[in-house]
Amino acid sequence: MKNTLKTRYEARAKIIKAMAHPSRLLIIEELNRKEHCVGELTEMIGADASTVSKHLSILKNAGLVNDDKRGNLIFYTLRVPCIMQFMSCVEDVISANARQQNAILKCCRG
């Protein structure tokens, strides 16, 4: 594999790995709706603030979220809302898999 191609795939993998946690997926969806501070996200997720902060740090390091310090609070926003198109594609895969499983079940019950 050429170095430029390898670099591209490594960059993609870094982003996908950063998203690969249920709490981070929730954070991405919530930040797509509006900005939130750690406290708000902590309540939504039901985890402690240090855990949520770690999730946000991973998302920020991958370039998915921005932060804005205002006084004692840090507000987070989704840096690239187009990531929701990827989420939509993931939902399409889930639906396709469910249809396939239903077809198999119908066949077996037939």
C-alpha positions in Angstrom: 0.0 0.0 0.0 1.3 3.4 -0.9 2.2 5.7 2.0 -0.3 8.4 1.0 -3.1 5.8 0.9 -2.0 4.3 4.2 -2.0 7.7 5.8 -5.6 8.4 4.5 -6.9 5.1 5.9 -5.1 5.6 9.2 -6.8 9.1 9.4 -10.2 7.6 8.7 -9.6 4.8 11.2 -8.8 7.4 13.9 -12.1 9.1 13.4 -14.1 5.9 13.3 -12.4 4.6 16.4 -13.2 7.9 18.2 -16.9 7.4 17.4 -16.9 3.7 18.4 -18.6 4.0 21.8 -22.3 4.3 22.5 -21.8 7.4 24.8 -19.8 9.1 22.1 -22.4 8.4 19.5 -25.0 10.0 21.8 -22.7 13.0 22.3 -22.4 13.4 18.6 -26.1 13.3 18.1 -26.8 15.7 20.9 -24.2 18.2 19.7 -25.8 18.0 16.3 -28.9 19.4 17.9 -27.2 22.1 19.9 -24.2 23.0 22.0 -23.8 21.5 25.4 -21.6 21.8 28.4 -20.1 18.7 30.2 -22.8 18.9 33.0 -25.6 18.7 30.5 -24.0 15.7 28.7 -23.3 14.0 32.0 -27.0 14.1 32.9 -27.9 12.7 29.4 -25.4 9.9 29.5 -25.7 9.0 33.2 -22.0 8.9 33.8 -19.7 10.9 35.9 -18.2 14.2 34.6 -14.7 12.8 34.3 -15.9 9.9 32.1 -17.8 12.4 29.9 -14.8 14.7 29.7 -12.7 11.8 28.6 -15.2 11.0 25.8 -15.2 14.6 24.7 -11.4 14.7 24.7 -11.3 11.7 22.4 -13.9 13.3 20.1 -12.0 16.6 20.1 -8.6 14.9 19.4 -10.2 13.2 16.4 -11.5 16.6 15.1 -15.2 15.9 15.6 -16.0 18.5 18.3 -14.9 22.0 19.2 -14.9 23.5 22.7 -15.5 27.0 23.8 -14.6 28.1 27.4 -17.0 30.6 28.9 -16.2 31.4 32.5 -16.2 28.2 34.5 -18.0 26.2 31.8 -16.8 24.6 28.5 -19.4 24.3 25.8 -19.0 21.8 23.1 -20.2 21.9 19.5 -20.1 19.5 16.6 -17.3 20.6 14.3 -18.5 18.8 11.2 -22.3 18.2 11.1 -21.8 16.2 7.9 -20.8 13.3 10.1 -24.5 12.8 10.5 -24.6 11.6 6.9 -22.3 8.8 8.0 -24.7 8.0 10.9 -27.5 7.8 8.5 -25.6 5.4 6.4 -25.0 3.2 9.5 -28.7 3.2 10.1 -29.2 2.0 6.5 -26.9 -0.9 7.2 -28.8 -1.7 10.4 -32.1 -1.7 8.4 -30.6 -3.8 5.6 -29.3 -6.4 8.1 -32.7 -6.5 9.9 -34.5 -7.1 6.6 -32.1 -9.9 5.8 -32.6 -11.5 9.2 -36.4 -11.2 8.8 -36.2 -12.9 5.4 -34.2 -15.7 7.0 -36.7 -16.1 9.8 -39.6 -16.3 7.4 -37.8 -18.9 5.4 -37.1 -21.0 8.4 -40.6 -20.7 9.8 -42.1 -21.3 6.4 
